[in-house]
Structure formats: C-alpha cells, structure tokens
Amino acid sequence: MELIDGKAVSARVLEECRIDVEKLTAEGCRPGLAAVLVGDDPASKAYVSSKARTCLELGLHSVKIELPETTPQSELLEVIGKLNNDPEIHGILVQSPPPAHIDESAVVLAIDPSKDVDGFHPENIAKLALEDPEGFIPCTPL
C-alpha cells in the first residue's frame, strides 16, 4: 500500500488548473463559476466562500450569490435561469441542502446540464453511468 500525500496532490492539481485557466483566458475565454447559497448555514457559507477563494487564486471569474433563507423557490429558479444564460458563467453550483420550502429536484433540473458542476442533473448522471466521453462529468462522481 502506498501512502498518498493529499496536500501535495491537491497543490499539483490546483497548479494544473491555474495553468489551464491562464491558457483559456489568453484565448479569450476566462472560465467562470457561480456559487449560489440560500440561507445562512455556517458550514455551507464556509464551503461557498472556500470555492470563491479558490476561484480567485486560480484566476477564474467567480460570482457568489447569497440569498436569504426566506427566498421563494421561484426567485431562486430565476437566478439559476439568468446564470444559465450568462456567457461569463461556465459552471453553476447551488449549495445543498436548500431550505425546506425549496424543492431540490426542481433546482437540479433548472441548471443547464452543461453548467452543472455537481453533476446532479439527470442528463449528467446518465453520462456518468454510460461513460459518455463527450459529456461533462464532474470530478467527484467520476
């Protein structure tokens, strides 16, 4: 059994990502990630803030949207729709779990599958199961 140095692996992966972001940006396409948080769960806030900080470090365009706990589902779906149509946003992350009054399935289905960072959209789950080389498969499920 080989012991893996997680910090070293993480640093190497982040450096590779930074280089890729620099190349894409030089070609005129700066990758963008939007992270959406509904509510004020401390763990979720920390996670979303961590993603925004990492984006900044890597040179990605980052949008962090924090909505109050009382945000209606319709308003959240409108935000997702705007992000789906925003050419500067290439990935969307809606932090789970949402407040109880929001149907998480509706949220997942509202995200454009090509921007679904978590890979929860049924189209992306199918691509993962079928090992579709053309499809976007997020790293965690892969």
PAMARZA-592746 format. One record per atom (N, C-alpha, C): residue number from 1; residue in one letter; chain; atom name; z, y, x. Coordinates in Angstrom, 1 decimal. Example, Ala and Ser with C-alpha at 12.3 -4.5 7.8 and 13.67 -1.06 7.14 Angstrom:
<pts>
    i  aa  ch  at      pz      py      px
    1   A   A   N     7.8    -5.7    13.2
    1   A   A  CA     7.8    -4.5    12.3
    1   A   A   C     7.8    -3.3    13.2
    2   S   A   N     7.1    -2.2    12.8
    2   S   A  CA     7.1    -1.1    13.7
    2   S   A   C     7.9     0.0    12.9
</pts>
This chain:
<pts>
    i  aa  ch  at      pz      py      px
    1   M   A   N     0.0    -1.2     0.8
    1   M   A  CA     0.0     0.0     0.0
    1   M   A   C     0.0     1.2     0.9
    2   E   A   N    -0.9     2.2     0.5
    2   E   A  CA    -1.0     3.4     1.3
    2   E   A   C    -0.3     4.5     0.5
    3   L   A   N     0.5     5.3     1.2
    3   L   A  CA     1.2     6.4     0.6
    3   L   A   C     0.3     7.6     0.6
    4   I   A   N     0.2     8.3    -0.5
    4   I   A  CA    -0.7     9.4    -0.7
    4   I   A   C     0.1    10.7    -0.6
    5   D   A   N    -0.4    11.6     0.2
    5   D   A  CA     0.3    12.9     0.3
    5   D   A   C    -0.3    13.8    -0.8
    6   G   A   N     0.4    13.9    -1.9
    6   G   A  CA    -0.1    14.7    -3.1
    6   G   A   C    -0.4    16.1    -2.8
    7   K   A   N     0.4    16.8    -2.0
    7   K   A  CA     0.2    18.2    -1.7
    7   K   A   C    -1.0    18.4    -0.9
    8   A   A   N    -1.3    17.5     0.1
    8   A   A  CA    -2.5    17.6     0.9
    8   A   A   C    -3.7    17.3     0.1
    9   V   A   N    -3.7    16.3    -0.8
    9   V   A  CA    -4.8    16.0    -1.6
    9   V   A   C    -5.1    17.2    -2.5
   10   S   A   N    -4.1    17.8    -3.1
   10   S   A  CA    -4.2    18.9    -4.0
   10   S   A   C    -4.8    20.1    -3.3
   11   A   A   N    -4.3    20.4    -2.1
   11   A   A  CA    -4.8    21.5    -1.3
   11   A   A   C    -6.3    21.3    -1.0
   12   R   A   N    -6.7    20.1    -0.7
   12   R   A  CA    -8.1    19.8    -0.3
   12   R   A   C    -9.0    20.0    -1.6
   13   V   A   N    -8.5    19.5    -2.7
   13   V   A  CA    -9.3    19.6    -4.0
   13   V   A   C    -9.5    21.1    -4.3
   14   L   A   N    -8.4    21.8    -4.2
   14   L   A  CA    -8.4    23.3    -4.6
   14   L   A   C    -9.4    24.0    -3.6
   15   E   A   N    -9.4    23.7    -2.3
   15   E   A  CA   -10.3    24.3    -1.4
   15   E   A   C   -11.7    24.0    -1.7
   16   E   A   N   -12.0    22.7    -2.1
   16   E   A  CA   -13.4    22.4    -2.5
   16   E   A   C   -13.8    23.1    -3.8
   17   C   A   N   -12.9    23.3    -4.7
   17   C   A  CA   -13.1    24.1    -5.9
   17   C   A   C   -13.4    25.5    -5.5
   18   R   A   N   -12.6    26.1    -4.7
   18   R   A  CA   -12.8    27.5    -4.3
   18   R   A   C   -14.2    27.7    -3.7
   19   I   A   N   -14.6    26.8    -2.8
   19   I   A  CA   -16.0    26.8    -2.2
   19   I   A   C   -17.0    26.8    -3.3
   20   D   A   N   -16.9    25.8    -4.2
   20   D   A  CA   -17.8    25.7    -5.3
   20   D   A   C   -17.9    27.0    -6.2
   21   V   A   N   -16.8    27.6    -6.4
   21   V   A  CA   -16.7    28.8    -7.2
   21   V   A   C   -17.4    29.9    -6.4
   22   E   A   N   -17.2    30.0    -5.1
   22   E   A  CA   -17.9    31.0    -4.3
   22   E   A   C   -19.4    30.8    -4.4
   23   K   A   N   -19.9    29.6    -4.3
   23   K   A  CA   -21.3    29.3    -4.4
   23   K   A   C   -21.9    29.7    -5.7
   24   L   A   N   -21.2    29.3    -6.8
   24   L   A  CA   -21.7    29.6    -8.1
   24   L   A   C   -21.7    31.1    -8.4
   25   T   A   N   -20.7    31.8    -7.9
   25   T   A  CA   -20.6    33.3    -8.1
   25   T   A   C   -21.7    34.0    -7.3
   26   A   A   N   -22.0    33.5    -6.1
   26   A   A  CA   -23.1    34.0    -5.3
   26   A   A   C   -24.4    33.8    -6.0
   27   E   A   N   -24.5    32.8    -6.8
   27   E   A  CA   -25.8    32.5    -7.5
   27   E   A   C   -25.8    33.3    -8.8
   28   G   A   N   -24.8    34.0    -9.1
   28   G   A  CA   -24.8    34.9   -10.3
   28   G   A   C   -24.1    34.3   -11.5
   29   C   A   N   -23.3    33.2   -11.3
   29   C   A  CA   -22.6    32.6   -12.4
   29   C   A   C   -21.1    32.3   -12.0
   30   R   A   N   -20.3    33.3   -12.3
   30   R   A  CA   -18.9    33.2   -12.0
   30   R   A   C   -18.2    32.4   -13.1
   31   P   A   N   -17.7    31.2   -12.8
   31   P   A  CA   -17.1    30.3   -13.8
   31   P   A   C   -15.9    31.0   -14.4
   32   G   A   N   -15.7    30.8   -15.7
   32   G   A  CA   -14.6    31.4   -16.5
   32   G   A   C   -13.9    30.4   -17.3
   33   L   A   N   -12.6    30.6   -17.3
   33   L   A  CA   -11.7    29.7   -18.1
   33   L   A   C   -10.8    30.6   -19.1
   34   A   A   N   -10.8    30.2   -20.3
   34   A   A  CA    -9.9    30.9   -21.3
   34   A   A   C    -8.8    29.9   -21.7
   35   A   A   N    -7.6    30.4   -21.6
   35   A   A  CA    -6.4    29.6   -22.0
   35   A   A   C    -5.8    30.3   -23.1
   36   V   A   N    -5.6    29.5   -24.2
   36   V   A  CA    -5.0    30.1   -25.5
   36   V   A   C    -3.7    29.4   -25.7
   37   L   A   N    -2.7    30.3   -26.0
   37   L   A  CA    -1.4    29.8   -26.3
   37   L   A   C    -0.9    30.4   -27.6
   38   V   A   N    -0.5    29.6   -28.6
   38   V   A  CA     0.1    30.1   -29.8
   38   V   A   C     1.6    29.8   -29.8
   39   G   A   N     2.4    30.8   -29.9
   39   G   A  CA     3.8    30.6   -29.8
   39   G   A   C     4.4    31.0   -28.5
   40   D   A   N     5.7    30.7   -28.3
   40   D   A  CA     6.4    31.1   -27.1
   40   D   A   C     7.2    30.0   -26.4
   41   D   A   N     6.7    28.8   -26.6
   41   D   A  CA     7.4    27.6   -25.9
   41   D   A   C     7.4    27.9   -24.4
   42   P   A   N     8.6    27.9   -23.8
   42   P   A  CA     8.7    28.2   -22.3
   42   P   A   C     7.8    27.3   -21.4
   43   A   A   N     7.8    26.0   -21.7
   43   A   A  CA     7.0    25.1   -20.9
   43   A   A   C     5.5    25.3   -21.0
   44   S   A   N     5.1    25.6   -22.2
   44   S   A  CA     3.7    25.9   -22.5
   44   S   A   C     3.3    27.2   -21.8
   45   K   A   N     4.2    28.2   -21.9
   45   K   A  CA     3.9    29.5   -21.2
   45   K   A   C     3.8    29.3   -19.7
   46   A   A   N     4.6    28.5   -19.2
   46   A   A  CA     4.6    28.3   -17.7
   46   A   A   C     3.3    27.6   -17.3
   47   Y   A   N     2.9    26.6   -18.1
   47   Y   A  CA     1.6    25.9   -17.9
   47   Y   A   C     0.4    26.8   -17.9
   48   V   A   N     0.3    27.6   -19.0
   48   V   A  CA    -0.8    28.5   -19.1
   48   V   A   C    -0.8    29.6   -18.0
   49   S   A   N     0.4    30.1   -17.7
   49   S   A  CA     0.5    31.1   -16.6
   49   S   A   C     0.0    30.4   -15.2
   50   S   A   N     0.4    29.2   -15.0
   50   S   A  CA     0.0    28.5   -13.8
   50   S   A   C    -1.5    28.3   -13.7
   51   K   A   N    -2.1    28.0   -14.9
   51   K   A  CA    -3.6    27.9   -14.9
   51   K   A   C    -4.2    29.2   -14.6
   52   A   A   N    -3.7    30.3   -15.1
   52   A   A  CA    -4.3    31.6   -14.9
   52   A   A   C    -4.1    32.0   -13.4
   53   R   A   N    -3.0    31.7   -12.8
   53   R   A  CA    -2.7    32.0   -11.4
   53   R   A   C    -3.7    31.2   -10.5
   54   T   A   N    -3.9    29.9   -10.8
   54   T   A  CA    -4.8    29.1   -10.1
   54   T   A   C    -6.2    29.6   -10.2
   55   C   A   N    -6.6    30.0   -11.4
   55   C   A  CA    -8.0    30.6   -11.5
   55   C   A   C    -8.1    31.8   -10.6
   56   L   A   N    -7.2    32.7   -10.6
   56   L   A  CA    -7.2    33.9    -9.8
   56   L   A   C    -7.3    33.5    -8.3
   57   E   A   N    -6.6    32.5    -7.9
   57   E   A  CA    -6.6    32.1    -6.5
   57   E   A   C    -8.0    31.5    -6.1
   58   L   A   N    -8.6    30.8    -7.1
   58   L   A  CA    -9.9    30.2    -6.8
   58   L   A   C   -11.1    31.1    -7.0
   59   G   A   N   -10.8    32.3    -7.6
   59   G   A  CA   -11.9    33.3    -7.8
   59   G   A   C   -12.6    33.1    -9.1
   60   L   A   N   -12.0    32.4   -10.0
   60   L   A  CA   -12.6    32.2   -11.4
   60   L   A   C   -12.3    33.4   -12.2
   61   H   A   N   -13.1    33.6   -13.2
   61   H   A  CA   -12.8    34.6   -14.3
   61   H   A   C   -11.8    33.9   -15.2
   62   S   A   N   -10.7    34.6   -15.5
   62   S   A  CA    -9.7    34.0   -16.3
   62   S   A   C    -9.3    34.9   -17.4
   63   V   A   N    -9.2    34.3   -18.6
   63   V   A  CA    -8.7    35.0   -19.8
   63   V   A   C    -7.5    34.2   -20.3
   64   K   A   N    -6.4    34.9   -20.5
   64   K   A  CA    -5.2    34.3   -21.1
   64   K   A   C    -4.9    35.0   -22.4
   65   I   A   N    -5.0    34.2   -23.5
   65   I   A  CA    -4.7    34.8   -24.8
   65   I   A   C    -3.4    34.2   -25.4
   66   E   A   N    -2.5    35.1   -25.6
   66   E   A  CA    -1.2    34.6   -26.1
   66   E   A   C    -1.0    35.2   -27.5
   67   L   A   N    -0.9    34.3   -28.5
   67   L   A  CA    -0.8    34.7   -29.9
   67   L   A   C     0.6    34.4   -30.4
   68   P   A   N     1.1    35.1   -31.4
   68   P   A  CA     2.4    34.9   -31.9
   68   P   A   C     2.5    33.5   -32.7
   69   E   A   N     3.7    33.0   -32.7
   69   E   A  CA     3.9    31.7   -33.4
   69   E   A   C     3.4    31.8   -34.9
   70   T   A   N     3.4    32.9   -35.5
   70   T   A  CA     3.0    33.1   -36.9
   70   T   A   C     1.5    33.2   -37.1
   71   T   A   N     0.7    33.2   -36.0
   71   T   A  CA    -0.7    33.3   -36.1
   71   T   A   C    -1.3    32.3   -37.1
   72   P   A   N    -2.1    32.8   -38.1
   72   P   A  CA    -2.7    31.8   -39.0
   72   P   A   C    -3.8    31.0   -38.3
   73   Q   A   N    -4.0    29.8   -38.8
   73   Q   A  CA    -5.0    28.9   -38.3
   73   Q   A   C    -6.3    29.6   -38.3
   74   S   A   N    -6.7    30.3   -39.4
   74   S   A  CA    -8.0    31.0   -39.5
   74   S   A   C    -8.2    32.0   -38.3
   75   E   A   N    -7.1    32.7   -37.9
   75   E   A  CA    -7.2    33.6   -36.8
   75   E   A   C    -7.4    32.9   -35.5
   76   L   A   N    -6.7    31.8   -35.3
   76   L   A  CA    -6.9    31.0   -34.1
   76   L   A   C    -8.3    30.5   -34.0
   77   L   A   N    -8.9    30.0   -35.1
   77   L   A  CA   -10.2    29.5   -35.1
   77   L   A   C   -11.3    30.6   -34.8
   78   E   A   N   -11.0    31.8   -35.3
   78   E   A  CA   -11.8    32.9   -35.0
   78   E   A   C   -11.8    33.2   -33.5
   79   V   A   N   -10.6    33.2   -32.9
   79   V   A  CA   -10.5    33.4   -31.4
   79   V   A   C   -11.4    32.3   -30.7
   80   I   A   N   -11.2    31.1   -31.1
   80   I   A  CA   -12.0    30.0   -30.5
   80   I   A   C   -13.5    30.2   -30.6
   81   G   A   N   -13.9    30.6   -31.8
   81   G   A  CA   -15.3    30.9   -32.1
   81   G   A   C   -15.9    32.0   -31.2
   82   K   A   N   -15.1    33.0   -30.9
   82   K   A  CA   -15.5    34.1   -30.0
   82   K   A   C   -15.6    33.6   -28.6
   83   L   A   N   -14.7    32.7   -28.2
   83   L   A  CA   -14.7    32.2   -26.8
   83   L   A   C   -15.9    31.2   -26.7
   84   N   A   N   -16.2    30.5   -27.7
   84   N   A  CA   -17.4    29.6   -27.7
   84   N   A   C   -18.7    30.4   -27.5
   85   N   A   N   -18.7    31.6   -28.0
   85   N   A  CA   -19.9    32.4   -27.9
   85   N   A   C   -19.9    33.4   -26.7
   86   D   A   N   -18.9    33.4   -25.9
   86   D   A  CA   -18.7    34.3   -24.8
   86   D   A   C   -19.4    33.7   -23.6
   87   P   A   N   -20.5    34.3   -23.1
   87   P   A  CA   -21.2    33.7   -21.9
   87   P   A   C   -20.4    33.7   -20.6
   88   E   A   N   -19.3    34.5   -20.6
   88   E   A  CA   -18.5    34.5   -19.4
   88   E   A   C   -17.4    33.5   -19.4
   89   I   A   N   -17.3    32.7   -20.5
   89   I   A  CA   -16.3    31.7   -20.6
   89   I   A   C   -17.0    30.3   -20.6
   90   H   A   N   -16.7    29.5   -19.6
   90   H   A  CA   -17.3    28.2   -19.5
   90   H   A   C   -16.4    27.0   -19.9
   91   G   A   N   -15.1    27.4   -19.9
   91   G   A  CA   -14.1    26.3   -20.3
   91   G   A   C   -13.0    27.0   -21.2
   92   I   A   N   -12.6    26.2   -22.2
   92   I   A  CA   -11.6    26.7   -23.1
   92   I   A   C   -10.4    25.6   -23.1
   93   L   A   N    -9.2    26.1   -23.0
   93   L   A  CA    -8.0    25.3   -23.1
   93   L   A   C    -7.1    25.9   -24.1
   94   V   A   N    -6.8    25.1   -25.2
   94   V   A  CA    -5.9    25.6   -26.2
   94   V   A   C    -4.6    24.7   -26.0
   95   Q   A   N    -3.6    25.4   -25.6
   95   Q   A  CA    -2.3    24.7   -25.3
   95   Q   A   C    -1.8    23.9   -26.5
   96   S   A   N    -1.4    22.6   -26.2
   96   S   A  CA    -0.8    21.8   -27.2
   96   S   A   C     0.7    21.6   -26.9
   97   P   A   N     1.4    21.3   -27.9
   97   P   A  CA     1.1    21.3   -29.4
   97   P   A   C     1.1    22.7   -30.0
   98   P   A   N     0.3    22.9   -31.0
   98   P   A  CA     0.3    24.2   -31.7
   98   P   A   C     1.5    24.2   -32.7
   99   P   A   N     1.8    25.3   -33.2
   99   P   A  CA     2.9    25.4   -34.2
   99   P   A   C     2.5    24.4   -35.4
  100   A   A   N     3.5    24.0   -36.1
  100   A   A  CA     3.4    23.0   -37.2
  100   A   A   C     2.4    23.4   -38.3
  101   H   A   N     2.2    24.7   -38.5
  101   H   A  CA     1.3    25.1   -39.6
  101   H   A   C    -0.2    25.1   -39.2
  102   I   A   N    -0.5    24.7   -37.9
  102   I   A  CA    -1.8    24.7   -37.5
  102   I   A   C    -2.3    23.2   -37.3
  103   D   A   N    -3.4    22.9   -37.8
  103   D   A  CA    -4.0    21.5   -37.8
  103   D   A   C    -4.6    21.4   -36.4
  104   E   A   N    -4.0    20.6   -35.5
  104   E   A  CA    -4.6    20.5   -34.2
  104   E   A   C    -6.0    19.8   -34.2
  105   S   A   N    -6.2    19.0   -35.1
  105   S   A  CA    -7.6    18.4   -35.2
  105   S   A   C    -8.6    19.4   -35.4
  106   A   A   N    -8.3    20.4   -36.3
  106   A   A  CA    -9.3    21.5   -36.6
  106   A   A   C    -9.5    22.3   -35.4
  107   V   A   N    -8.5    22.5   -34.6
  107   V   A  CA    -8.6    23.3   -33.4
  107   V   A   C    -9.5    22.6   -32.4
  108   V   A   N    -9.3    21.3   -32.2
  108   V   A  CA   -10.1    20.5   -31.3
  108   V   A   C   -11.5    20.5   -31.7
  109   L   A   N   -11.8    20.3   -33.0
  109   L   A  CA   -13.2    20.3   -33.5
  109   L   A   C   -13.9    21.7   -33.4
  110   A   A   N   -13.1    22.7   -33.4
  110   A   A  CA   -13.6    24.1   -33.3
  110   A   A   C   -14.1    24.4   -31.9
  111   I   A   N   -13.6    23.8   -30.9
  111   I   A  CA   -14.0    24.1   -29.5
  111   I   A   C   -15.4    23.5   -29.2
  112   D   A   N   -16.3    24.3   -28.7
  112   D   A  CA   -17.6    23.8   -28.3
  112   D   A   C   -17.4    22.6   -27.2
  113   P   A   N   -17.9    21.4   -27.5
  113   P   A  CA   -17.7    20.3   -26.6
  113   P   A   C   -18.1    20.6   -25.2
  114   S   A   N   -19.0    21.5   -24.9
  114   S   A  CA   -19.4    21.8   -23.5
  114   S   A   C   -18.4    22.7   -22.9
  115   K   A   N   -17.5    23.2   -23.6
  115   K   A  CA   -16.4    24.1   -23.1
  115   K   A   C   -15.0    23.5   -23.2
  116   D   A   N   -15.0    22.3   -23.6
  116   D   A  CA   -13.7    21.6   -23.9
  116   D   A   C   -13.1    21.0   -22.7
  117   V   A   N   -12.2    21.8   -22.0
  117   V   A  CA   -11.6    21.5   -20.8
  117   V   A   C   -10.7    20.2   -20.8
  118   D   A   N   -10.0    20.1   -22.0
  118   D   A  CA    -9.2    18.9   -22.1
  118   D   A   C    -9.9    17.6   -22.4
  119   G   A   N   -11.1    17.7   -23.0
  119   G   A  CA   -11.9    16.5   -23.3
  119   G   A   C   -11.4    15.8   -24.6
  120   F   A   N   -10.8    16.6   -25.5
  120   F   A  CA   -10.2    16.1   -26.7
  120   F   A   C   -11.3    16.0   -27.9
  121   H   A   N   -12.4    16.8   -27.7
  121   H   A  CA   -13.4    16.8   -28.8
  121   H   A   C   -14.0    15.4   -28.9
  122   P   A   N   -14.2    14.9   -30.1
  122   P   A  CA   -14.7    13.5   -30.3
  122   P   A   C   -16.0    13.2   -29.5
  123   E   A   N   -16.8    14.3   -29.3
  123   E   A  CA   -18.1    14.1   -28.5
  123   E   A   C   -17.7    13.8   -27.1
  124   N   A   N   -16.7    14.4   -26.6
  124   N   A  CA   -16.3    14.2   -25.2
  124   N   A   C   -15.6    12.9   -25.0
  125   I   A   N   -14.8    12.5   -26.0
  125   I   A  CA   -14.2    11.2   -26.0
  125   I   A   C   -15.2    10.1   -25.9
  126   A   A   N   -16.3    10.2   -26.7
  126   A   A  CA   -17.4     9.3   -26.7
  126   A   A   C   -18.1     9.2   -25.4
  127   K   A   N   -18.3    10.4   -24.8
  127   K   A  CA   -19.0    10.4   -23.5
  127   K   A   C   -18.1     9.7   -22.4
  128   L   A   N   -16.8     9.9   -22.5
  128   L   A  CA   -15.9     9.2   -21.6
  128   L   A   C   -16.0     7.7   -21.8
  129   A   A   N   -16.0     7.2   -23.0
  129   A   A  CA   -16.0     5.8   -23.3
  129   A   A   C   -17.3     5.2   -22.9
  130   L   A   N   -18.4     5.9   -23.1
  130   L   A  CA   -19.8     5.4   -22.8
  130   L   A   C   -20.2     5.7   -21.3
  131   E   A   N   -19.3     6.3   -20.6
  131   E   A  CA   -19.5     6.7   -19.2
  131   E   A   C   -20.8     7.4   -19.1
  132   D   A   N   -21.0     8.4   -19.9
  132   D   A  CA   -22.2     9.2   -20.0
  132   D   A   C   -22.3    10.1   -18.8
  133   P   A   N   -23.3     9.9   -17.9
  133   P   A  CA   -23.4    10.7   -16.7
  133   P   A   C   -23.8    12.1   -16.9
  134   E   A   N   -24.4    12.3   -18.1
  134   E   A  CA   -24.9    13.7   -18.5
  134   E   A   C   -23.8    14.5   -19.1
  135   G   A   N   -22.8    13.9   -19.5
  135   G   A  CA   -21.8    14.6   -20.3
  135   G   A   C   -20.7    15.2   -19.4
  136   F   A   N   -20.0    16.2   -19.9
  136   F   A  CA   -18.9    16.8   -19.2
  136   F   A   C   -17.7    15.9   -19.5
  137   I   A   N   -17.1    15.4   -18.5
  137   I   A  CA   -15.9    14.6   -18.7
  137   I   A   C   -14.8    15.2   -17.8
  138   P   A   N   -13.7    15.7   -18.5
  138   P   A  CA   -12.6    16.3   -17.8
  138   P   A   C   -12.0    15.4   -16.8
  139   C   A   N   -11.4    15.9   -15.8
  139   C   A  CA   -10.9    15.1   -14.7
  139   C   A   C    -9.7    14.2   -15.1
  140   T   A   N    -8.8    14.6   -16.0
  140   T   A  CA    -7.6    13.8   -16.3
  140   T   A   C    -8.0    12.5   -17.0
  141   P   A   N    -8.8    12.6   -18.1
  141   P   A  CA    -9.2    11.3   -18.7
  141   P   A   C   -10.1    10.5   -17.8
  142   L   A   N   -10.9    11.1   -17.0
  142   L   A  CA   -11.8    10.3   -16.1
  142   L   A   C   -11.0     9.6   -15.1
</pts>
